[in-house]
Amino acid sequence: MKVSRVIDAKSLSNVYYSWGDELQLTVDGGCINIKLDKESIRRLATVLNGKIKEQEEEEAERLAELAAAESEELEEV
């Protein structure tokens, strides 16, 4: 079965994974329940962890660039 739906949930306030292999996302306005097997949860975790790492690296790079630019400005004064 193919399921395709976009849900604009805004703010995620809670995440729970039950022993019954159900992922529950609590958002503004209610809950989203998704039945997933353990392998699917592992794949989801891999994707999310990769995205978090990518965002952290981008933020560190941005901060390093800002620090370098600020340092250059101080040297010019």
Secondary structure, DSSP 4 states (H G I P E B T S, - for coil): -----------EEEEEE-TTSEEEEEETTEEEEEE--HHHHHHHHHHHHHHHHHHHHHHHHHHHHHHHHHHHHHHH-
